[in-house]
C-alpha cells in the first residue's frame, strides 16, 4: 500500500513509502482524538476529520517539520438568574488534537475546508524526484 499507515505504529523497521502515520502512542495521556477517514484519490489524499460542534474559528491546522497537527478547542459559558434567587451557571470545555506525518506530501499545496462538522483536507502527493544519472569520464 502506498504508505498509508494512519493511527498506529508498525513493527516494520523499513517503510519506504510511509505517509500519515499517527505517531502518538494510543496508550499515552494525550488529548482525546477524533475520527478521521483517509482516501487515496490517485494524485492526492483526502483526509476528512469529524469535528461536530466546533466553529471554524475553533479549529487550528499547524504544519512544522513534516508533521501536521489538527487541533480544536471550544469553551462555552452559560449563566441564568431568576427572581427567586437561584443562579444556574454552567461551563464546558472541549479540546481535541491529532498529529500526522505528512512525508511525501506537497506541503505548499495543502488546502482545507470545514462544513457541517467535517474538516476536509486535500493533501496532494509530492512528485517524486528521480536522481539524475551521470557518467564520469576516465582520464
C-alpha positions in Angstrom: 0.0 0.0 0.0 1.4 3.4 -0.8 2.4 4.2 2.7 -1.0 4.7 4.3 -0.4 3.6 7.9 -2.5 6.0 9.9 -3.3 5.8 13.6 -0.9 3.1 14.7 2.8 2.2 15.0 4.2 -0.5 12.7 6.7 -3.1 13.8 8.2 -2.9 10.3 11.6 -1.2 10.6 11.8 -0.2 6.9 8.9 1.7 5.4 10.0 3.2 2.0 6.5 4.7 1.3 5.2 5.9 4.6 2.5 8.6 4.9 0.3 9.9 7.5 1.1 7.7 10.4 -0.3 8.9 13.7 2.9 8.9 15.8 1.2 9.5 19.1 1.0 6.3 21.2 -2.5 5.2 21.8 -1.8 4.5 25.4 -0.4 7.9 26.1 -2.1 10.6 28.2 -2.6 12.9 25.3 -5.7 14.9 24.4 -8.7 12.9 23.2 -8.7 12.4 19.4 -11.4 12.4 16.8 -12.4 10.1 13.9 -10.7 10.6 10.6 -11.1 9.0 7.2 -8.3 9.0 4.6 -8.9 8.3 1.0 -6.3 7.9 -1.8 -7.5 9.7 -4.9 -4.5 8.9 -7.0 -2.6 12.2 -7.1 -3.8 13.3 -3.7 -5.1 12.1 -0.3 -8.4 13.3 1.1 -8.5 13.5 4.9 -11.9 14.0 6.5 -12.0 14.7 10.2 -15.2 14.7 12.3 -15.4 17.8 14.5 -19.1 18.3 15.2 -20.0 21.2 17.5 -16.9 23.2 16.7 -16.9 26.5 14.8 -14.4 27.1 12.0 -12.6 29.6 14.3 -12.1 26.8 17.0 -10.0 24.7 14.6 -6.3 25.1 14.1 -4.0 23.4 11.5 -0.3 23.7 12.1 2.5 22.3 9.9 6.0 22.0 11.2 8.9 19.7 10.3 6.7 17.4 8.2 4.1 17.0 11.0 0.5 18.2 10.5 -1.3 18.9 13.8 -5.1 19.3 13.8 -6.4 20.8 17.0 -9.8 22.1 18.1 -10.8 23.9 21.3 -14.2 25.1 22.3 -15.2 27.0 25.5 -18.8 27.8 26.5 -20.3 29.6 29.5 -24.0 29.9 30.3 -25.4 31.8 33.2 -29.1 32.2 34.1 -30.6 34.1 37.0 -34.2 34.3 38.0 -36.3 36.3 40.6 -36.3 33.5 43.2 -32.5 33.9 43.8 -31.5 30.8 42.1 -28.5 31.0 39.8 -27.5 28.4 37.3 -24.1 28.7 35.8 -22.7 26.0 33.6 -19.3 25.8 31.8 -18.0 23.4 29.2 -14.6 23.0 27.6 -13.5 20.6 24.9 -10.1 20.2 23.4 -9.1 17.6 20.8 -5.8 17.1 18.9 -4.3 14.7 16.4 -0.9 14.7 14.6 0.0 13.2 11.3 3.3 12.6 9.5 2.9 14.2 6.0 6.1 12.8 4.5 5.6 12.6 0.7 3.0 15.4 0.6 3.4 18.7 -1.3 3.1 20.9 1.9 2.7 24.1 -0.1 -0.4 22.8 -1.9 -2.4 21.6 1.1 -5.9 23.1 1.3 -8.7 22.8 3.9 -12.5 23.4 4.1 -14.9 23.0 7.0 -18.6 22.4 6.5 -21.3 20.7 8.7 -18.9 19.4 11.3 -16.5 17.8 8.8 -13.0 19.2 8.2 -11.8 18.1 4.7 -8.1 18.4 3.8 -6.8 17.9 0.3 -3.2 16.6 0.6 -1.5 16.5 -2.9 1.2 13.9 -3.2 4.7 15.3 -3.9 6.1 14.5 -7.2 9.0 12.0 -6.6 12.3 13.3 -7.9 14.3 10.8 -9.8 18.0 11.0 -9.2 19.9 12.1 -12.2 22.4 9.6 -13.6 25.7 10.9 -14.7 28.6 9.3 -16.5 32.1 10.2 -15.4 34.9 10.2 -17.9 38.1 8.4 -17.1 41.2 10.4 -17.8 
